[in-house]
Amino acid sequence: LVPGADFYRMALPLLHDGLAPRRVRFSMQTNLWLLTDELCDLFSQYGVSIGTSLDGPEGINDAQRGSGYFRRTMAGIQRARAHDLKVGCICTFTAQSAPHAQDIFNFFVAEGLNFTVHAAMPSLRYPEATAWALSPQAHGQLLVDVLDLYLENLDKVRISTLDLLCRSVSAGRGGICSFGDCLGGYLTVGPEGE
């Protein structure tokens, strides 16, 4: 959202019309802190899918992302919802948060927020971050535990990670970049417009 409304007022029609007749879908990943009513109107007009990062209830989220992150992001979610925009969440599970998977799951159900499950991975650049990483065994157990909760609540929440895993298995090929080769299938625009 850093480029602001002027950028999106120029870029969205340029991309939409310039790539026609190909079908164009827009997606955005943002913390939502800079979301405005004007941006919401533009995103609604162009069907922009919005994703954010939220790791569960305030205490868990802010322990991982910093004090105040939860409230600022939830304010953006409420603004988006006021404009009938749906927001999906990436939930990063760490060694500290994974033991609270049920509380995190219950939070997303209570808030009516769909989410994906991401495991914190060891960092090659920052060895001190390894304490946050989930082991392969803990990640596998997390997926099993969350699947059990999900199967009991399919009418209340969507967990796209699990949906896509099942779809990939049934189709015999990966359906998203995490599960297959998508190189060349997406155009990405960075925060500075690059």
C-alpha positions in Angstrom: 0.0 0.0 0.0 3.1 2.2 0.2 2.6 3.6 -3.4 -0.8 5.0 -2.4 -4.1 5.5 -4.3 -2.6 7.5 -7.2 -0.3 4.6 -8.1 -3.2 2.1 -8.0 -5.5 4.4 -9.9 -3.0 4.4 -12.7 -1.7 0.8 -12.5 -4.9 -1.2 -12.1 -6.6 -0.1 -15.3 -3.2 -0.1 -17.2 -2.6 -3.7 -16.3 -6.2 -4.8 -16.6 -6.8 -3.2 -20.0 -3.2 -3.7 -21.3 -3.3 -7.5 -20.7 -6.8 -7.9 -22.2 -8.2 -10.2 -23.5 -6.4 -12.3 -21.0 -8.1 -12.8 -17.7 -6.3 -10.8 -15.1 -6.6 -11.4 -11.3 -5.0 -9.1 -8.8 -3.8 -10.1 -5.4 -2.1 -8.1 -2.7 -0.2 -9.1 0.4 0.0 -6.2 3.0 -0.2 -5.5 6.7 -3.2 -3.3 5.9 -1.8 -0.4 8.0 -2.1 2.1 5.1 -5.4 0.9 3.8 -7.8 3.8 3.1 -11.4 4.0 2.0 -10.2 5.3 -1.4 -8.0 2.2 -1.8 -10.8 -0.1 -0.7 -13.0 1.4 -3.5 -10.3 0.9 -6.1 -9.7 -2.7 -4.9 -13.4 -3.5 -5.0 -13.7 -2.1 -8.5 -10.9 -4.3 -9.8 -11.6 -7.4 -7.7 -8.3 -7.2 -5.8 -7.8 -10.1 -3.4 -6.2 -9.0 -0.2 -4.0 -11.1 2.1 -2.3 -10.1 5.3 -0.2 -11.8 7.9 -1.8 -12.5 11.3 -0.6 -15.2 13.6 -3.7 -15.6 15.8 -4.9 -13.7 18.9 -3.3 -10.5 20.0 -0.9 -12.0 22.6 0.4 -14.7 20.3 0.6 -12.4 17.2 2.3 -9.5 18.9 4.8 -11.9 20.6 5.9 -12.8 17.1 5.4 -9.6 15.1 5.8 -6.8 17.7 3.5 -4.8 20.0 0.6 -3.1 18.3 0.8 -5.2 15.1 -2.4 -7.0 15.9 -4.6 -4.0 16.5 -3.3 -2.1 13.4 -3.9 -5.1 11.2 -7.3 -5.8 12.6 -8.3 -2.2 12.0 -7.3 -2.7 8.4 -9.4 -5.9 8.2 -12.4 -4.0 9.6 -11.9 -1.2 7.1 -11.7 -3.8 4.2 -14.8 -5.6 5.5 -16.7 -2.3 5.7 -16.2 -2.1 1.9 -17.2 -5.8 1.4 -13.6 -6.8 0.7 -12.6 -10.2 2.0 -9.2 -10.6 3.6 -7.3 -13.9 3.9 -4.5 -14.4 6.4 -1.2 -16.1 6.4 -0.6 -17.5 9.8 3.0 -18.3 10.6 3.4 -21.0 13.2 6.6 -20.9 15.2 8.1 -23.2 17.8 6.5 -20.9 20.3 3.0 -20.6 18.7 2.5 -24.2 17.4 1.6 -25.5 20.8 -1.3 -23.1 20.8 -2.7 -24.3 17.5 -6.2 -24.8 18.9 -6.4 -21.3 20.3 -5.1 -19.9 17.0 -7.6 -22.0 15.1 -10.5 -20.9 17.4 -9.4 -17.2 16.9 -9.7 -17.5 13.1 -13.1 -19.2 13.4 -14.4 -16.6 15.8 -13.3 -13.8 13.6 -14.6 -15.4 10.4 -11.1 -15.2 8.8 -9.8 -17.8 6.4 -6.1 -18.6 6.6 -3.1 -20.5 5.4 -0.7 -22.4 7.5 3.0 -21.4 7.2 5.7 -22.9 9.2 8.6 -20.8 10.4 11.7 -22.1 8.7 15.4 -21.8 9.8 17.1 -18.8 8.4 20.4 -19.1 6.5 21.1 -15.4 7.1 20.1 -15.0 10.8 21.1 -18.0 12.9 19.3 -16.5 15.9 16.0 -17.0 14.2 16.4 -20.8 14.3 14.8 -20.8 17.8 11.5 -19.8 16.1 11.7 -22.5 13.4 9.4 -25.6 13.4 11.1 -28.9 13.0 9.8 -31.1 10.2 8.2 -33.3 12.8 6.5 -30.4 14.6 5.3 -29.1 11.2 3.8 -32.4 10.3 2.1 -32.7 13.7 0.8 -29.2 13.3 -0.8 -30.0 10.0 -2.4 -33.2 11.4 -3.7 -31.3 14.4 -5.1 -28.4 12.4 -6.7 -30.9 9.9 -8.5 -32.5 12.7 -9.9 -29.2 13.9 -10.7 -28.2 10.3 -12.7 -31.3 9.5 -15.0 -30.5 12.4 -15.5 -26.9 11.2 -15.6 -27.0 7.4 -18.7 -24.8 7.5 -17.0 -22.0 9.5 -13.5 -21.4 8.1 -11.3 -22.2 5.1 -7.7 -23.3 5.4 -6.4 -22.9 1.9 -3.1 -24.7 2.7 -5.1 -27.9 3.5 -7.5 -27.4 0.7 -4.7 -27.0 -1.8 -2.8 -30.0 -0.5 -5.8 -32.2 -1.0 -6.5 -30.7 -4.4 -2.8 -31.3 -5.4 -2.9 -34.9 -4.3 -6.2 -35.6 -6.1 -4.9 -33.9 -9.3 -1.5 -35.5 -9.2 0.3 -32.1 -9.5 0.9 -29.0 -7.4 -1.7 -26.3 -7.7 0.3 -23.4 -6.1 3.9 -22.4 -6.2 4.6 -24.1 -2.9 3.6 -27.5 -4.4 4.7 -27.1 -8.1 6.5 -25.0 -10.6 4.8 -21.6 -11.2 7.8 -19.8 -12.7 6.5 -17.4 -15.4 2.9 -17.7 -14.3 2.8 -14.6 -12.2 3.7 -10.9 -12.6 4.7 -9.3 -9.3 4.9 -5.6 -8.6 7.0 -4.6 -5.6 6.2 -1.8 -3.1 8.2 0.7 -5.1 6.5 -0.3 -8.3 9.4 -2.4 -9.7 
